[in-house]
């Protein structure tokens, strides 16, 4: 993309119309990332605002030879969202130590009902059959949205061990679910 067509180059020089163009072009991408990695809609809305502030501040650093504008914006969003996740994690105690029902989806008032509840029940049964370390890693990844690195930091496990537990756990869950599906 030629630099004169670059929305980020226009933002960097203070072009007021570029801000609107930037929001239109990247708003959906940033919202999707924020919603996926935020615990609530209001938290996602706050994250989107912070992300676009970071985009305005960093627009002059955009290098079209290093990647596309969408990639640049997505990386800023990802970094900001990871910072927010880590900040939330630091503010609260280890959920594994303080609560015994943290891994029981049937106790969650947001849990799905009907056919989805049956599928969730099968998944919960599959998780119960895992080794405790595998279950812990998968629950931190799925329920809390933590990355392998964040799980390693929170649990004190080496990164390679976290990755191995995640992979083996997922393979075992798949085996259990395939067996359960064949019985119905």
MIFI-634084 format. One record per residue: residue in one letter; z, x negated, y negated of N, C-alpha, C, O in turn. Coordinates in steps of 0.1 Angstrom, whole numbers, plus 5000, padded with zeros to 4 digits. Each point is the difference from the previous one (the first is absolute). Example, Ala and Ser with C-alpha at 12.3 -4.5 7.8 and 13.67 -1.06 7.14 Angstrom:
BEGIN
A:5078:4868:5057:5000:5009:4988:5000:4991:4988:5007:4990:5000
S:4986:5014:4989:5000:4991:4989:5008:5008:4989:5001:4995:4989
//
This chain:
BEGIN
X:5000:4992:5012:5000:5008:4988:5000:4991:4988:5009:4991:4998
X:4982:5011:4993:5000:4992:4987:5012:5002:4992:5006:5012:5000
X:4999:4978:4994:5012:5001:4992:5000:5011:4990:5010:5006:4996
X:4978:4997:4998:4999:5010:4989:5003:5014:5006:5004:5009:4993
X:4994:4993:5020:5002:5012:5007:5014:5001:5005:5004:5010:5006
X:5004:4980:4993:5013:4999:5006:5010:5008:4992:5002:4997:4988
X:5004:5012:5019:5011:5008:4993:5012:4991:4996:5005:5002:4990
X:4998:4989:5019:5012:4992:4998:4997:4990:4988:5009:4997:4993
X:4979:4999:5006:4996:4991:4988:5002:5008:4987:5005:4995:4990
X:4991:5017:5011:5001:5009:4988:5015:5003:4997:5004:5000:4988
X:5004:5002:5022:5014:5002:4998:5006:4988:4994:5009:5001:4991
X:4987:4987:5014:5006:4987:4995:4997:4998:4985:5009:4994:4994
X:4980:5011:5001:4997:4998:4986:5006:5011:4991:4998:5000:4988
X:5008:5010:5019:5006:5011:4992:4992:5012:4997:5003:5008:4991
X:4986:4993:5017:4991:5012:4998:5007:5013:5004:5003:5001:5012
X:5000:5008:4979:5008:5012:5003:4993:5009:5010:5007:5006:5008
X:4979:4994:4992:4993:5009:5010:5001:4994:5014:4999:5007:5010
X:5004:4980:4991:5001:4994:5013:5012:5004:5008:5000:5001:5012
X:5011:5003:4980:5012:5004:5007:4997:5013:5008:5004:5002:5011
X:4989:5007:4982:4996:5013:5006:4991:4997:5012:5002:5006:5011
X:4989:4986:4987:4990:4996:5011:5008:4994:5012:4997:5003:5012
X:5012:4989:4985:5008:4993:5010:5008:5010:5008:5001:5000:5013
X:5006:5009:4980:5007:5011:5007:4992:5009:5009:5003:5003:5011
X:4985:5000:4984:4991:5008:5008:4995:4993:5012:4999:5005:5011
X:4997:4982:4987:4994:4992:5011:5011:4997:5011:4997:5000:5012
X:5015:4996:4984:5010:4995:5009:5012:5009:5002:5008:4997:5008
X:4992:5014:4985:5012:5009:5001:5002:5005:5015:5011:5000:5005
X:4978:5004:5001:5001:5005:5014:5005:4989:5010:5009:5003:5008
X:4986:4985:4990:5004:4989:5009:5015:4997:4998:5008:4999:5010
X:4996:5000:4977:5014:4996:4997:5009:5012:5005:5011:4997:5006
X:4985:5015:4991:5009:5012:5005:5001:5000:5015:5011:5002:5005
X:4978:4996:5002:5001:5000:5015:5010:4989:5005:5008:5003:5009
X:4991:4985:4985:5009:4989:5005:5014:5004:4996:5009:4998:5008
X:4993:5006:4980:5014:5003:4996:5006:5012:5008:5012:4999:5003
X:4980:5011:4999:5006:5011:5008:5003:4996:5014:5010:5005:5006
X:4982:4987:5000:5002:4995:5014:5012:4991:5001:5007:5001:5010
X:4996:4992:4980:5011:4990:5001:5013:5004:4991:5008:4992:4998
X:4992:5020:4998:5011:5005:4992:5008:5011:5007:4993:5008:5007
X:5020:4993:4992:5007:5010:5007:4999:5014:4994:5003:5010:5007
X:4992:4991:4981:4999:5014:4994:4988:5000:4990:4995:4989:4996
X:5001:5023:5001:4989:5001:4990:5004:4995:4987:4992:4993:4993
X:5020:5009:5002:5004:4995:4987:5001:4985:5000:4997:4994:4990
X:5007:5000:5021:5001:4986:5001:4985:4994:5000:4998:4990:4993
X:4993:5017:5013:4986:4996:5000:4995:5000:4986:4992:4992:4995
X:5011:5019:4997:4995:5001:4987:5005:4989:4991:4993:4994:4992
X:5020:5003:5010:5006:4988:4992:4993:4987:5004:4997:4992:4991
X:5000:5007:5022:4993:4987:5004:4986:4999:4994:4996:4990:4996
X:4997:5021:5004:4986:5000:4994:5001:4996:4986:4992:4992:4995
X:5018:5013:4997:5001:4995:4986:5002:4985:4999:4994:4993:4992
X:5016:5003:5016:5002:4985:5000:4988:4992:5004:4998:4989:4995
X:4995:5016:5015:4988:4993:5005:4990:4999:4989:4994:4989:4998
X:5003:5022:4995:4990:4999:4989:5005:4992:4989:4991:4993:4993
X:5021:5006:5004:5005:4991:4989:4998:4986:5005:4995:4991:4992
X:5007:5006:5021:4997:4986:5005:4985:4997:4999:4996:4989:4997
X:4996:5021:5006:4985:4999:4999:4996:4996:4986:4992:4991:4998
X:5014:5016:4992:4996:4997:4986:5004:4986:4996:4993:4993:4994
X:5019:5003:5011:5005:4987:4996:4992:4989:5007:4999:4989:4995
X:4996:5014:5017:4994:4990:5008:4984:5000:5000:4994:4992:5006
X:5001:5018:4986:4985:5001:5000:4993:4988:4997:4989:4997:5005
X:5016:4995:4986:4993:4988:4995:5000:4989:5011:4992:4991:4999
X:5016:5011:5012:5000:4990:5011:4989:5003:5010:4998:4993:5010
X:4996:5019:4989:4990:5004:5010:4988:4990:5000:4995:4996:4990
X:5002:5000:5023:4989:4990:5002:4990:5007:5009:5003:5002:5012
X:4985:5002:4983:4991:5007:5009:4995:4991:5012:4995:5006:5010
X:5006:4981:4989:4996:4992:5011:5010:5000:5011:4997:4997:5012
X:5016:5007:4985:5010:5000:5010:5001:5013:5008:5005:5001:5011
X:4989:5010:4984:5000:5013:5006:4996:5011:4991:4997:4998:4988
X:5003:5014:5017:4996:5011:4992:5011:5005:4991:5012:4996:5002
X:4985:5013:4989:5011:5005:4991:5009:5009:5009:5012:4999:4997
X:4983:5008:5012:5008:5009:5009:5010:4991:5007:5012:5004:5002
X:4984:4985:5003:5008:4991:5008:5011:4994:4991:5012:5000:5004
X:4985:4997:4984:5009:4995:4990:5011:5010:4997:5012:4997:5000
X:4984:5015:4997:5009:5011:4997:5009:5003:5013:5012:5002:4998
X:4982:4998:5013:5007:5003:5013:5011:4990:5002:5011:5003:5005
X:4986:4984:4993:5009:4989:5002:5012:5002:4990:5012:4997:5004
X:4985:5006:4983:5011:5002:4991:5009:5012:5005:5012:4999:4999
X:4981:5012:5005:5008:5011:5005:5008:4997:5012:5012:5003:5001
X:4982:4989:5008:5008:4997:5012:5012:4991:4997:5011:5003:5005
X:4987:4988:4986:5012:4991:4996:5011:5008:4993:5012:4998:5003
X:4984:5011:4988:5010:5008:4993:5007:5009:5010:5012:5002:4999
X:4981:5004:5010:5006:5009:5010:5009:4993:5010:5011:5005:5003
X:4985:4983:5001:5009:4992:5008:5013:4996:4993:5011:5001:5005
X:4987:4996:4982:5012:4997:4992:5010:5012:4999:5012:4999:5001
X:4982:5013:4998:5008:5012:4999:5007:5003:5013:5012:5004:5000
X:4981:4994:5011:5006:5001:5014:5012:4991:5001:5011:5004:5005
X:4987:4983:4992:5010:4990:5001:5012:5004:4991:5012:4998:5004
X:4985:5006:4984:5011:5004:4991:5008:5011:5006:5013:5000:4999
X:4981:5011:5006:5007:5011:5007:5008:4995:5011:5012:5004:5002
X:4983:4987:5006:5007:4994:5012:5012:4993:4996:5010:5000:5006
X:4989:4992:4983:5012:4993:4995:5011:5009:4995:5012:4997:5001
X:4984:5015:4994:5010:5009:4994:5007:5008:5011:5011:5005:4997
X:4984:4995:5015:5008:5008:5010:5003:4991:5011:4995:4990:5002
X:5015:5015:5006:5005:4993:5011:4990:5000:5011:4990:5008:5000
X:5012:4984:5010:4991:5000:5012:5002:5013:5007:5010:5003:5005
X:4979:5005:4996:5001:5013:5006:5003:5000:5015:5005:5009:5005
X:4992:4980:5001:5003:4998:5014:5015:4999:5003:5005:5003:5011
X:5002:4991:4980:5015:4998:5001:5008:5012:4996:5010:5002:5006
X:4985:5006:4985:5009:5010:4994:4998:5014:5006:5008:5009:4998
X:4981:4993:5009:4997:5013:5005:4996:5000:5015:4992:4991:5004
X:5013:5018:5004:4996:5001:5014:4988:5010:5002:4994:4999:5010
X:5004:5010:4980:4989:5010:5002:4987:4996:4993:4991:5008:4999
X:5008:4980:4996:4989:4996:4992:4987:5000:5009:4989:5001:4994
X:5012:4998:5019:4988:4999:5008:4998:5013:5008:4992:5000:5009
X:5015:5011:4987:4998:5012:5008:4992:5010:4991:5006:5007:4992
X:4981:4994:5010:4992:5008:4992:5004:5015:5000:4997:5007:4991
X:5008:4998:5020:5004:5014:5001:5011:5004:4990:5001:5012:4997
X:5007:4978:4999:5010:5003:4990:4995:5000:4985:5007:5003:4991
X:4981:4993:5008:4994:4999:4986:4995:5014:4996:4991:5006:5007
X:5014:4999:4982:4995:5014:4995:4985:5000:4997:4994:5010:4999
X:5001:4978:4999:4985:4999:4996:4992:4999:5013:4988:5000:4999
X:5018:5000:5013:4993:4998:5012:4990:5012:5003:5003:5011:4996
X:4986:4986:5010:4990:5010:5002:5005:5011:5010:5009:4997:5009
X:4986:5014:4991:5003:5011:5009:4988:5004:5008:4988:4996:4997
X:5014:5011:5014:4989:5005:5008:4993:4989:5008:5007:4992:5006
X:4980:5008:4995:4993:4990:5008:5003:4986:4995:5001:4991:5008
X:4999:5007:4979:5004:4987:4995:5013:4996:5004:5003:4988:5003
X:5007:5021:4998:5013:4997:5005:5000:4995:5014:5007:4991:5004
X:4985:5016:5004:4999:4996:5014:4994:4985:5001:5005:4992:5008
X:4985:5005:4984:4995:4987:5000:5010:4990:4995:5001:4989:5005
X:5007:5015:4985:5010:4991:4994:5011:4998:5011:5005:4989:5001
X:4998:5021:5006:5010:4999:5011:4995:4990:5011:5008:4992:5005
X:4979:5008:4998:4995:4991:5010:5001:4986:4994:5003:4990:5008
X:4993:5008:4980:5001:4987:4994:5015:4995:4999:5002:4988:5003
X:5007:5021:4995:5014:4996:5000:5005:4996:5014:5007:4990:5001
X:4988:5017:5009:5003:4996:5014:4994:4986:5003:5007:4992:5006
X:4981:5006:4989:4994:4987:5003:5008:4989:4993:5002:4989:5006
X:5002:5014:4982:5008:4989:4993:5014:4998:5007:5004:4988:5000
X:5001:5022:5006:5013:4998:5007:4998:4991:5012:5010:4994:5004
X:4978:5005:5001:4998:4991:5012:4997:4986:4996:4999:4991:5009
X:5001:5006:4979:4997:4986:4995:5013:4992:5001:5011:5005:5000
X:4987:4981:5000:5012:4991:4998:5005:5003:4986:4992:5003:4991
X:5021:4995:5007:5006:5002:4987:4993:4993:4989:4998:5005:4989
X:4998:4982:5013:4994:4992:4990:4986:5006:4996:4997:5001:4988
X:4996:5004:5022:4987:5006:4997:5001:5013:4993:4993:5002:4990
X:5017:5006:5014:5002:5013:4993:5004:4997:4985:4995:5007:4991
X:5014:4984:5007:5004:4996:4987:4989:4996:4991:4999:5005:4988
X:4992:4986:5017:4989:4996:4992:4990:5011:4997:4996:5002:4988
X:5001:5006:5022:4991:5011:4998:5005:5011:4990:4993:5005:4992
X:5020:4998:5009:5006:5010:4991:5000:4995:4986:4998:5007:4990
X:5005:4980:5008:5000:4994:4986:4986:5001:4995:4999:5002:4988
X:4991:4995:5020:4987:5000:4995:4995:5015:4997:4994:5002:4990
X:5009:5007:5019:4994:5014:4999:5009:5008:4990:4994:5006:4991
X:5019:4995:5011:5008:5008:4992:5003:4995:4986:5001:5007:4990
X:5000:4979:5009:5003:4994:4987:4989:4993:4994:5001:4995:4988
X:4987:5004:5018:4989:4994:4994:5000:4986:4997:4994:4994:4992
X:5015:4998:5016:5001:4986:4998:4989:4992:5007:4996:5004:5010
X:5000:4985:4983:4991:4991:5006:5007:4991:5011:5012:5000:5000
X:4980:4993:5007:5005:4991:5010:5010:4990:4993:5011:4997:5005
X:4984:4998:4984:5008:4990:4992:5014:5006:4996:5010:4994:5001
X:4989:5019:4994:5012:5006:4995:5010:5003:5012:5012:4999:4998
X:4982:5005:5013:5008:5002:5012:5007:4987:5004:5012:5000:5004
X:4981:4989:4996:5005:4987:5004:5012:4997:4990:5010:4995:5005
X:4988:5007:4983:5010:4997:4990:5013:5009:5002:5011:4995:4999
X:4986:5017:5003:5012:5010:5002:5007:4998:5013:5012:5001:5000
X:4981:4995:5011:5007:4999:5013:5004:4986:5003:5009:4998:5009
X:4985:4992:4984:5003:4986:5003:4992:4995:5012:5002:4989:5005
X:4989:5019:5000:4991:4996:5011:4989:4991:4995:4996:5002:4988
X:4999:4988:5019:4988:4993:4996:4988:5009:4999:4999:5010:5007
X:4992:4987:4984:4988:5008:4997:4992:5002:5013:4996:5012:5003
X:5002:4978:5005:4992:5001:5012:5007:5009:5010:4993:5008:5007
X:5020:4992:4994:5008:5009:5008:4998:5015:4996:4998:5008:5009
X:5003:4994:4978:4998:5014:4995:4986:5005:5004:4998:5011:5005
X:4992:4980:4993:4986:5004:5003:4999:5003:5015:4993:5010:5004
X:5013:4982:5004:4999:5002:5015:5007:5013:5004:4995:5007:5008
X:5017:4995:4986:5007:5013:5003:4992:5012:4996:4999:5010:5007
X:4994:4989:4981:4992:5011:4996:4989:5003:5009:4997:5011:5004
X:4996:4978:5000:4988:5002:5009:5004:5005:5013:4994:5010:5005
X:5016:4984:5001:5004:5004:5014:5006:5014:4999:4998:5008:5010
X:5009:4995:4980:5006:5014:4998:4989:5010:4999:5001:5011:5007
X:4989:4986:4985:4989:5010:4999:4992:5002:5013:4996:5011:5003
X:5002:4978:5004:4993:5001:5013:5008:5008:5009:4994:5008:5008
X:5019:4990:4992:5009:5008:5009:5000:5015:4997:4999:5008:5008
X:5002:4995:4979:4999:5013:4995:4987:5007:5004:5000:5011:5005
X:4989:4982:4994:4987:5005:5004:5000:5003:5015:4995:5011:5004
X:5010:4980:5004:5001:5002:5015:5008:5013:5003:4996:5008:5008
X:5016:4993:4985:5009:5012:5003:4993:5013:4996:5000:5009:5007
X:4994:4990:4981:4993:5012:4995:4988:5004:5009:4997:5012:5002
X:4996:4978:5003:4988:5003:5009:5006:5006:5013:4993:5010:5005
X:5018:4986:5000:5006:5006:5011:5005:5014:4998:4998:5008:5009
X:5008:4994:4980:5005:5014:4996:4988:5009:4998:5001:5012:5004
X:4989:4983:4990:4988:5009:4998:4993:5004:5013:4995:5011:5001
X:5006:4980:5009:4994:5003:5012:5007:5010:5008:4995:5007:5009
X:5019:4995:4988:5008:5009:5008:4999:5015:4995:5004:5009:5007
X:4992:4993:4980:5000:5013:4995:4990:5009:5005:4999:5012:4996
//
